[in-house]
Amino acid sequence: MRAALARCWSNGRAIQQGGQLARDVRAARAEIGFVFQQFNLVGRLPVITNVLTGMLPRVPLWRSLIRFFRVQEIDAGLDALAQVGIDDYAFRRASTLSGGQQQRAAIARTLVQNARVILADEPIASLDPESARRVMELLAQINRARRVAVVVSLHQVDVAMRYCPRVVALRHGKVVYDGPSAALTPAMLRELYGTEAAELLPDGAQQEVAMPAALPSGLAAA
């Protein structure tokens, strides 16, 4: 078991082996995009500059230090912002955007990165319901259109079931469920959450969903 946990792979590339980072870990990390709960944007920099940081693995060090990007790279950043619907804000300071807009900028950063896997850590926890809906729909759209694997950590069980066809549930650090979200029943949720679990199973939970994987941290509650 310890030996298995000591190995970590992504897209056929080793991230960690034998408790140590792989030699080519930077190449593996370059294919993994991250969307954080708190956006991780530099507020004083323009939105487009924040988005273009997704290109840093492919940009020479000297250009990254002076934030010099070629015209075609800037065009790619603007295109990514257009895809998430905020290209009109490209040259504003990131701190002037709303939370939902900042999160969409963070998603645009993964598009510029050409990430093959997107890990989203509670991406809607700090957002209002409408912004949360837009962010989840964007992640689902990226999965469908770009065939990018998206793994989302969520507390909201109903959101996971609405957008994610697969759910991995943890309890006391162990996997207690790994399968279709449509197969989750009130009885299963009751085992994890207690008598109020039935309220967590929304009407229409059997609807068609779009993303390949979800890891709802709310199901990991002790």
C-alpha positions, 0 to 999 in steps of 0.5 A: 500500500505504501509503495502504491501511494508513493507513485503518482502519474499524470498523462503517462508522466511520473510526478512522484516515485519512491517518495521523490519528485521525478526528474522531469516533473516540470514537464508533467506539471506543465500539462496540469492546470490549476483553478483555485478557490481564491483565484490566485491572480496578481491583483495589480497586474492586468487580466491579460498578464495574469492569463499569459502566465499560463504560458510560462512553461513555454516562455524563455526565462528572460522573457518571463522576468520582464513579462514580454510576450509576443503578439501571437501569444497576446492574441492567444490570451485574448482568445482564451478570455473571449472563450470565457466571456471576459475579453472586454476586461483584458487590460483592466487590473485583475483586482477590479473584477468580480469574484466570478470574473476573476475565476473565469480569468483563472480558467482562461489561464489554463486554456492558454497553458494548453493543460491536459488535466485541470484540477479545480479546488473548490472553484465556486466556494467564494462565488454567488450562485449565478457566478458559480453556475457560469464557472461550472458550465465553463468547466463542463464546456472545456471538458466537452470541447477540448476533451480535457480531464477535469477533476473538481473538489466540491462541498456542494453535493447537488452541484457535483451531481448536476455537472459531474457524471462520476463522483468519488466519495471519501470517508475517514480517508478511504474511498467509500463510493466511486461511480456514476453520480446518477447512481447515488441514492438517498440511502448512500448519502444518509450513510455519509451525512445522516438523516438530513442526507435526503435533502442533499439529493436534488430533484432531477439528479438523473439528468445528463451531465458533462464532466468526466470526474468530480471529487466532492470534498463534502463527501469526505466529512468525518 
